[in-house]
Amino acid sequence: MRRQRGALTFVTPLLMVIVVLLSTMALDGARLYSLRQDMQSQVNAAATAAADGVQTCGGQDVDMATIRQRALTAARGQGFTGEDGDLVVQAGLLQDSDGDGDIEFRTMPFLDQSNAVHVSYRRSARISMLLPETQLGSVDMEVSAAVRKEAVATLSAAGSTAGVGGGLLGSLLGAVLGDAAYTLDPTSLSSLQNTTVELGELLNTLGVNDIAGLLPLGGDELAGALSTISGVTTSLGRTLDDIAGAAGIETIKVGDILSVVGESRVPENSEFPLYDVVISLVLNIAEQQQPGSDGILDLPINIDNLSIPLLANINTVDVGLHVGEPPTVAIGPARRGETDEWVTRFHAPDITLALAADVELLNVDLGLASLNLASLNIPLAVAVGGGQGAFVAADCAKSNNNDVEVTVELEREVARIATGSVGPSGSFNQEDIDAQVGRLRLFFGLIPVLDPAIQLTAGLDVSVPAENQTVTLDPRYPLYCSPESGCARQEWEDQGAGLGGLDLGVELKKVELLGLDLGVLLQPITDALQALLNGVVNSLAQALINPLLQTLGVGLGGISVTVSGVDQSNIQLIENVAVSGDGT
């Protein structure tokens, strides 16, 4: 018993020391764990706040100073007490670089290539607060977080519904369907103008899981799916069925129409305008049908429905279309790629129109005499040059603002309107206007005994130079989509688009009467004749060319932009993610 009491006397203090040490270690472990959790919360908050300032979310004026300040402010709000330099903030890309499903943060050399922010924080802490630091030392702890924020927008310059009547769009559809009498009823047109299609609904209808499975599908499958979504028994559904059966559509892929960036990250609730998709489909079909003919697609225009000032009678009018490049609908974020190109780009249609009109003004038959004020053969060729645009900046929704500011960069190409015809490659063949003015015919019985007329030769060649412009759409795009009316549709019309702002002055090259040049002798008469020609050409242009260009979404030197959807749900936070890249 004495020996046992002696053992307990020795062991009990030792056990108490061990208990104290274990308790201290447990407390220190809990303290270090809590400290690490606090550090993680601080970098999470910093990265989340700073990601508002990256290229894909920060608007037009992004800079690292603002991003760092956002990160520091948010971290200090979470209890960060270190020096500013302790928080390392980097901008770059959060993505699956090699497609293996592993997300990594990649630093990028330029801020306008960024969609995410990576924040890391490293500090040293004593292993124990009770035991001597000289004995146990300290431990280095490092935490990090990366946050991606993107506003994914759906943009196009494929069509504009402003002032478009069913007749011209029906003529375009009739041309590609091979049905000169084809008409587009008002119900179909209204449905096209007002309908957007949700990407997820399209994926479900086509039976594919993601964008990667959608883009290789054929244009006929796309038109068929859109018909199903619209209702196969509706007038719009029947129109889309007609398009699905058009010659040449089997060579078209969905990827020719929808240009999608970051396939795996496009939200399925993204929407795109049905009107623009139909225009793109139709012009893609027209492009496929061109090689088998003379390169020009004839548009069956019904001249009986034309109301043109100045023109008493249009005997004939022929309109042809050459498609250089069909338009696209783009879905993606606002940032540059590694090639320094903006990744979300959309194209307006690159088209050339050919118009030939046979026109008579004031034709009066008095029995023994007839008077014709003017008979004109007018060939016009119009190249709109297409143009393209890019999504370059998005000021994301923040705090109590539930909308996004969208900025696009527009690159318009040289456009031209001239007298002449269009060749198979879309090239211009310069031709003049031939006209007879003031033709008075006197008859003796059925035999004309007097038939004088002024012979005119005139030409027109007007070019609109290329122009680049950065446009911020106003108002901001609302993110909320109403259950009744759906998502917003915002259109920006180029104020210079169309022909109304151009001086289509026709140049008189020759004015003759019975072989005598009247240019010098009768200047007031030649001035009046030139004014007459200008009025006729401008009337034709405004009544036929302008509406047809608007139907296709372009103007002479102008471009229309439509934003049919913006989604900001693509926010991702990953703690302690792998980092690669330049380290800039």
Residue pairs with C-beta under 8 A, 6 or more apart in sequence:
24 128
24 130
24 131
25 128
27 129
27 130
28 127
28 128
28 129
28 130
31 129
32 125
32 127
32 139
32 141
35 125
35 141
36 141
36 143
38 78
38 79
39 121
39 123
39 141
39 143
40 143
40 145
40 575
41 78
41 79
42 75
42 78
42 79
42 80
42 121
43 75
43 87
43 119
43 120
43 121
43 143
43 144
43 145
44 145
44 147
44 573
44 575
45 74
45 75
45 77
45 78
46 70
46 71
46 72
46 74
46 75
46 78
46 80
46 87
46 89
46 119
46 145
47 71
47 117
47 118
47 119
47 145
47 146
47 147
47 573
48 74
48 147
48 573
49 70
49 71
49 73
49 74
50 67
50 68
50 70
50 71
50 74
50 89
50 117
50 119
50 147
51 57
51 116
51 117
51 147
51 148
51 149
51 571
52 58
52 70
52 149
52 396
52 398
53 62
53 63
53 66
53 67
53 70
53 117
54 62
54 67
54 91
54 111
54 114
54 115
54 116
54 117
54 149
55 62
55 111
55 112
55 113
55 114
55 115
55 334
55 335
55 336
55 393
56 114
56 115
56 149
56 150
56 151
56 333
56 334
56 335
56 394
57 115
57 149
57 150
57 151
57 394
57 395
57 396
57 568
58 66
58 67
58 393
58 395
58 396
59 393
59 394
59 395
59 405
59 407
60 392
60 393
60 395
60 407
60 472
62 111
62 112
62 114
63 111
64 89
64 91
64 111
67 89
67 91
67 117
68 84
68 87
68 89
71 87
71 89
71 117
71 119
72 80
72 84
72 87
75 87
75 119
75 121
80 87
80 121
82 121
82 123
86 121
86 122
86 123
87 119
87 120
87 121
88 119
88 120
88 121
88 122
89 117
89 118
89 119
90 105
90 107
90 117
90 118
90 119
90 579
90 584
91 107
91 108
91 111
91 114
91 116
91 117
91 118
92 105
92 106
92 107
92 108
92 113
92 114
92 116
92 118
92 581
93 105
93 106
93 108
93 113
93 114
93 115
93 116
94 103
94 104
94 105
94 106
94 115
94 116
94 118
94 146
94 147
94 148
94 572
94 574
94 577
95 103
95 104
95 106
95 115
95 262
96 102
96 103
96 104
96 264
97 104
97 106
97 580
102 578
103 572
103 574
103 577
104 577
104 578
104 579
104 580
105 116
105 118
105 146
105 574
105 577
105 578
105 579
105 580
105 581
106 579
106 580
106 581
107 118
107 579
107 580
107 581
107 582
107 583
107 584
108 114
108 581
108 582
108 584
109 582
109 584
110 336
112 335
112 336
113 335
113 336
113 337
113 338
114 335
115 148
115 149
115 150
115 333
115 335
116 146
116 147
116 148
116 149
116 572
117 146
117 147
118 144
118 145
118 146
118 577
118 579
119 144
119 145
119 146
120 142
120 143
120 144
121 142
121 143
121 144
122 140
122 141
122 142
123 140
123 141
124 138
124 139
124 140
124 141
125 138
125 139
125 141
126 133
126 136
126 138
127 133
127 136
127 137
127 138
127 139
128 136
143 575
143 576
144 575
144 576
144 577
144 579
145 573
145 574
145 575
145 576
145 577
146 573
146 574
146 577
147 571
147 572
147 573
147 574
148 570
148 571
148 572
149 396
149 568
149 570
149 571
150 265
150 333
150 394
150 568
150 570
150 571
151 333
151 334
151 394
151 396
151 404
151 406
151 566
151 567
151 568
152 262
152 265
152 266
152 267
152 270
152 331
152 332
152 333
152 566
152 567
152 568
152 570
153 331
153 332
153 333
153 334
153 344
153 391
153 394
153 404
153 406
153 477
153 563
153 565
153 566
153 567
154 270
154 271
154 272
154 273
154 329
154 330
154 331
154 563
154 564
154 565
154 566
155 329
155 330
155 344
155 346
155 389
155 391
155 406
155 408
155 561
155 562
155 563
155 564
156 272
156 273
156 276
156 280
156 327
156 328
156 329
156 330
156 346
156 553
156 561
156 562
156 564
157 327
157 346
157 347
157 348
157 387
157 388
157 389
157 553
157 554
157 559
157 560
157 561
157 562
158 275
158 276
158 277
158 279
158 280
158 327
158 328
158 329
158 346
158 348
158 349
158 552
158 553
158 562
159 273
159 275
159 276
159 278
159 279
159 327
159 551
159 552
159 553
159 560
159 562
160 491
160 493
160 550
160 551
160 553
160 560
160 562
161 192
161 193
161 275
161 491
162 491
162 493
162 550
162 560
163 547
163 550
164 189
164 193
164 547
164 550
164 551
165 189
165 547
166 183
166 184
166 185
166 186
166 188
166 189
167 183
167 184
167 302
167 305
168 301
168 547
168 548
168 551
169 184
169 189
169 551
170 182
170 183
170 184
171 182
171 299
171 300
171 301
171 302
171 319
172 282
172 299
172 321
172 548
172 551
172 552
173 182
173 184
173 239
173 242
173 243
173 282
174 180
174 181
174 182
174 183
174 299
174 300
175 286
175 297
175 298
175 299
175 300
175 321
176 243
176 246
176 248
176 282
176 285
176 286
176 289
176 297
177 242
177 243
177 246
178 246
178 247
180 300
181 300
182 242
182 300
184 239
185 235
187 234
187 235
187 236
188 235
188 236
188 238
188 239
191 230
191 234
191 235
191 236
191 274
192 236
192 274
192 275
192 278
193 275
195 230
195 236
195 273
195 274
195 275
196 271
196 272
196 273
196 274
196 486
196 487
196 489
196 564
196 565
197 226
197 229
197 271
197 272
197 274
197 277
198 268
198 269
198 270
198 271
199 211
199 266
199 267
199 268
199 269
199 270
199 271
199 272
199 331
200 268
200 269
201 229
202 214
202 225
202 226
202 229
203 209
203 210
203 211
203 213
203 214
203 268
205 225
205 228
205 229
206 214
206 217
206 221
206 222
206 225
208 214
208 217
210 263
210 264
211 260
211 263
211 264
211 266
212 263
212 264
214 254
214 258
215 253
215 254
215 255
215 258
215 260
215 263
216 253
216 254
216 255
217 253
217 254
218 249
218 250
218 252
218 253
218 254
219 249
219 250
219 251
219 252
219 253
219 254
219 256
219 257
219 281
219 284
219 285
220 244
220 245
220 249
220 250
220 252
221 254
222 254
222 257
222 277
222 281
223 240
223 241
223 243
223 244
223 249
223 281
224 240
224 241
224 244
226 240
226 274
226 277
227 236
227 237
227 238
227 240
227 241
227 244
228 237
230 236
230 237
230 240
230 274
231 237
232 238
232 241
240 278
243 249
243 278
243 281
243 282
243 285
246 285
247 285
247 288
247 289
248 285
248 288
248 289
249 281
249 284
249 285
249 288
251 288
252 281
252 284
252 285
252 288
256 280
256 284
256 326
256 328
257 277
257 280
257 281
257 284
257 326
257 328
257 329
258 272
258 277
258 328
258 329
258 330
258 331
259 328
259 329
259 330
259 331
259 332
259 344
259 345
259 346
260 266
260 330
260 331
260 332
261 330
261 331
261 332
261 333
261 343
261 344
262 332
262 333
262 343
265 570
266 331
266 332
267 567
267 569
267 570
269 481
269 567
269 569
270 331
270 565
270 567
271 486
271 487
271 564
271 565
272 329
272 331
272 564
272 565
273 329
273 489
273 562
273 564
276 327
276 329
276 553
276 562
276 564
277 329
279 327
279 349
279 551
279 552
279 553
280 326
280 327
280 328
280 329
283 323
283 326
283 327
283 349
283 351
283 552
284 326
286 297
286 321
286 323
286 326
287 323
287 325
287 326
289 297
290 296
290 297
290 322
290 323
290 424
294 424
295 322
295 422
295 423
295 424
295 425
295 426
296 320
296 321
296 322
296 354
296 422
296 424
297 320
297 321
297 322
297 323
298 318
298 319
298 320
298 321
299 319
299 320
299 321
299 548
301 317
301 319
301 544
303 314
303 316
303 317
306 314
306 317
306 543
306 544
307 543
308 314
308 539
308 540
308 543
309 535
309 539
310 361
310 535
310 536
310 539
311 359
311 361
311 536
311 539
311 540
312 360
312 361
312 362
312 363
312 373
313 359
313 360
313 361
313 363
314 357
314 358
314 359
315 358
315 359
315 360
316 356
316 357
316 358
317 355
317 356
317 357
317 358
317 544
318 354
318 355
318 356
318 357
319 353
319 354
319 355
319 544
319 548
320 353
320 354
320 355
320 422
321 351
321 352
321 353
321 354
322 351
322 352
322 353
322 354
322 422
322 424
322 425
322 426
323 349
323 350
323 351
324 350
324 351
324 352
324 386
324 426
325 347
325 349
325 350
325 386
326 347
326 349
327 346
327 347
327 348
327 349
327 552
327 553
328 345
328 346
328 347
329 346
330 344
330 345
330 346
330 391
331 344
331 565
332 343
332 344
332 391
333 343
333 344
333 391
333 394
334 342
334 344
334 391
334 392
334 393
334 394
334 407
335 342
335 343
336 342
336 343
337 343
341 390
342 390
342 391
342 392
342 409
344 390
344 391
345 388
345 389
345 390
345 391
346 388
346 389
346 390
346 391
347 386
347 387
347 388
347 389
348 384
348 386
348 387
348 388
348 389
348 553
348 554
348 559
348 560
349 384
349 386
349 552
349 553
349 554
350 384
350 385
350 386
350 387
350 413
351 383
351 384
351 386
351 552
351 554
352 381
352 382
352 383
352 384
352 422
352 426
353 380
353 381
353 382
353 383
353 384
353 422
353 545
353 548
353 549
354 379
354 380
354 381
354 382
354 421
354 422
355 378
355 379
355 380
355 381
355 382
355 540
355 544
355 545
356 377
356 378
356 379
356 380
356 421
357 376
357 377
357 378
357 380
357 540
358 376
358 377
358 378
359 374
359 375
359 376
359 377
359 378
359 536
359 540
360 372
360 374
360 375
360 376
361 372
361 373
361 374
361 375
361 376
361 532
361 536
362 371
362 372
362 373
362 374
363 370
363 371
363 372
363 373
364 370
364 371
364 372
367 443
368 442
368 443
369 440
369 441
369 442
369 443
370 440
370 441
370 443
371 439
371 440
371 441
372 436
372 438
372 439
372 441
372 453
373 437
373 438
374 435
374 436
374 437
374 438
374 532
374 536
375 435
375 436
375 439
376 433
376 434
376 435
376 533
376 536
377 433
377 434
377 435
378 419
378 433
378 536
378 537
378 540
379 419
379 420
379 421
379 431
379 433
380 417
380 418
380 419
380 420
380 460
380 537
380 540
380 541
380 545
381 416
381 417
381 418
381 419
381 420
381 421
381 422
381 428
381 429
382 415
382 416
382 417
382 545
382 549
382 556
383 415
383 416
383 417
383 426
383 428
384 415
384 549
384 554
384 555
384 556
384 557
385 412
385 413
385 414
385 415
385 416
385 464
385 466
385 557
386 413
386 554
387 410
387 411
387 412
387 413
387 554
387 559
388 410
388 411
389 408
389 409
389 410
389 411
389 559
389 561
390 408
390 409
390 411
391 406
391 407
391 408
392 407
392 408
392 409
392 470
393 405
393 406
393 407
393 472
394 404
394 405
394 406
394 407
394 566
395 404
395 405
395 407
395 476
396 404
396 568
397 403
397 404
397 479
397 568
401 476
402 478
402 479
402 480
403 475
403 476
403 477
403 478
403 479
404 476
404 477
404 479
404 566
404 568
405 472
405 473
405 476
405 477
406 472
406 473
406 476
406 477
406 490
406 563
406 566
407 470
407 471
407 472
407 473
408 470
408 471
408 473
408 492
408 561
409 468
409 469
409 470
409 471
410 467
410 468
410 469
410 470
410 471
410 494
410 559
410 561
411 466
411 468
412 466
412 467
412 468
412 469
412 557
412 558
412 559
413 466
414 463
414 464
414 465
414 466
415 463
415 464
415 556
415 557
416 428
416 461
416 462
416 463
416 464
417 460
417 461
417 462
417 499
417 502
417 504
417 541
417 545
417 556
418 428
418 430
418 459
418 460
418 461
418 462
419 430
419 431
419 432
419 433
419 458
419 459
419 460
419 461
419 506
420 428
420 429
420 430
420 431
421 428
421 429
421 431
422 428
422 429
423 429
430 459
430 461
432 457
432 458
432 459
432 509
433 456
433 457
433 458
433 459
433 460
433 506
433 533
433 537
434 455
434 456
434 457
435 455
435 456
435 457
435 458
435 533
436 453
436 454
436 455
436 456
437 453
437 454
437 456
437 529
437 532
438 452
438 453
438 454
439 451
439 452
439 453
440 450
440 451
440 452
440 453
441 448
441 450
441 451
442 448
442 449
442 450
442 451
443 449
452 513
452 514
453 513
454 511
454 512
454 513
454 518
454 525
454 529
455 510
455 511
455 512
455 513
456 508
456 510
456 511
456 529
456 533
457 508
457 509
457 510
458 506
458 507
458 508
458 509
458 530
458 533
459 506
459 507
459 509
460 504
460 505
460 506
460 507
460 537
462 502
462 503
462 504
462 505
464 496
464 502
464 556
464 557
465 557
467 557
471 492
471 561
473 490
473 492
473 561
473 563
475 490
477 488
477 490
477 563
477 566
478 488
479 566
479 567
479 568
481 487
481 488
487 564
487 565
489 562
489 563
489 564
490 562
490 563
490 564
491 560
491 561
491 562
491 563
492 560
492 561
492 562
492 563
493 558
493 560
494 555
494 558
494 559
494 560
495 558
496 555
496 557
496 558
497 549
497 550
497 554
497 555
497 556
497 557
497 558
497 559
497 560
498 546
498 549
498 550
498 555
498 556
498 558
499 538
499 541
499 542
499 545
499 546
499 555
499 556
500 542
500 546
502 556
502 557
504 534
504 537
504 538
504 541
505 530
505 534
506 530
506 533
506 534
506 537
508 519
508 526
508 529
508 530
508 533
510 517
510 519
511 517
511 518
511 519
511 525
511 526
511 529
512 518
518 525
518 526
519 526
546 555
549 555
549 556
550 560
553 559
553 560
553 562
554 560
